[in-house]
Amino acid sequence: MAAPTVAQSSHQARSPDGQIEFQVRVSDRVYYSVSVKDKPLLRDSTLSIRVDEQTLGLTPKIESAKTRTVNREIEVPVPHKSARIREAFNELRLEMN
């Protein structure tokens, strides 16, 4: 008999300067990899958490995947060193059941 197949999905995000890459692969578990300047820092690390005697992250299913890019200045109400702070990031949000 053939082993049951698990649907896989892969998602990635990069830092605004493109030097840091984060990859998430979802199959039987949640796996993630991180590269800095195209050199692997972490490869296929697993992610799970135990809450109320239940392990989340085993046989996950992605409900939705959303990306967002933010590049703006925030005005500080009480400035210390500067009156504005640069906020720049790329976000990957995975909602799972």
C-alpha positions as CSV (number, residue, x, y, z in Angstrom):
1,M,0.0,0.0,0.0
2,A,1.1,3.5,-0.7
3,A,1.7,5.9,2.2
4,P,-0.9,8.7,2.5
5,T,0.2,11.9,0.8
6,V,0.1,15.2,2.7
7,A,-0.7,18.4,0.8
8,Q,2.3,20.8,0.9
9,S,2.4,24.5,0.6
10,S,5.3,26.8,0.6
11,H,5.5,30.6,1.5
12,Q,8.3,33.1,1.8
13,A,9.0,36.6,2.8
14,R,12.1,38.8,2.5
15,S,13.4,41.7,4.5
16,P,13.0,45.1,2.9
17,D,16.6,45.2,1.8
18,G,16.3,41.6,0.5
19,Q,19.2,40.2,2.6
20,I,17.1,38.0,4.9
21,E,14.8,35.4,3.5
22,F,12.3,33.4,5.6
23,Q,10.6,30.3,4.1
24,V,7.7,28.4,5.6
25,R,6.8,24.9,4.3
26,V,3.6,23.3,5.6
27,S,3.1,19.5,5.2
28,D,2.8,17.0,8.1
29,R,4.3,19.8,10.3
30,V,5.3,23.4,10.0
31,Y,8.9,23.8,8.8
32,Y,10.8,27.0,8.4
33,S,14.2,28.1,7.0
34,V,16.1,31.3,7.3
35,S,18.8,32.6,5.0
36,V,21.0,35.7,5.4
37,K,22.7,37.0,2.2
38,D,21.7,33.6,0.5
39,K,23.6,31.6,3.1
40,P,21.4,29.2,5.2
41,L,21.2,30.1,8.9
42,L,18.4,27.6,9.7
43,R,17.1,24.8,7.5
44,D,13.8,22.8,7.9
45,S,13.4,23.7,11.6
46,T,10.0,22.6,13.0
47,L,7.5,24.7,14.8
48,S,4.9,23.5,17.3
49,I,3.4,24.6,20.6
50,R,1.7,22.6,23.4
51,V,-1.4,24.4,24.8
52,D,-3.9,22.8,27.2
53,E,-2.5,19.3,26.6
54,Q,-2.9,19.7,22.8
55,T,0.0,20.1,20.4
56,L,-0.6,22.7,17.8
57,G,1.5,22.4,14.6
58,L,1.0,18.7,13.9
59,T,-0.9,18.0,10.6
60,P,-1.6,21.7,10.0
61,K,-3.9,23.1,7.3
62,I,-3.6,26.6,6.0
63,E,-6.8,28.6,6.0
64,S,-5.3,31.7,4.4
65,A,-2.0,33.3,3.5
66,K,-1.6,37.1,3.4
67,T,1.4,39.3,2.7
68,R,1.8,42.9,3.6
69,T,4.6,45.5,3.0
70,V,4.9,48.5,5.2
71,N,7.3,51.5,4.6
72,R,6.3,54.6,6.6
73,E,7.5,57.0,9.1
74,I,5.8,57.2,12.5
75,E,5.6,60.5,14.3
76,V,6.7,60.0,18.0
77,P,4.4,61.8,20.5
78,V,7.2,62.4,22.9
79,P,10.5,62.6,20.9
80,H,13.6,61.4,22.6
81,K,16.3,61.2,19.9
82,S,14.2,62.0,16.9
83,A,10.6,63.1,16.2
84,R,10.1,60.4,13.5
85,I,10.9,56.6,13.4
86,R,11.1,54.7,10.1
87,E,9.0,51.5,10.1
88,A,9.8,49.2,7.2
89,F,9.0,45.4,7.0
90,N,7.5,42.7,4.9
91,E,4.9,40.5,6.7
92,L,3.7,37.0,6.0
93,R,0.6,35.9,7.9
94,L,-0.5,32.3,7.8
95,E,-3.8,31.4,9.4
96,M,-4.1,27.7,10.2
97,N,-6.8,25.5,11.8
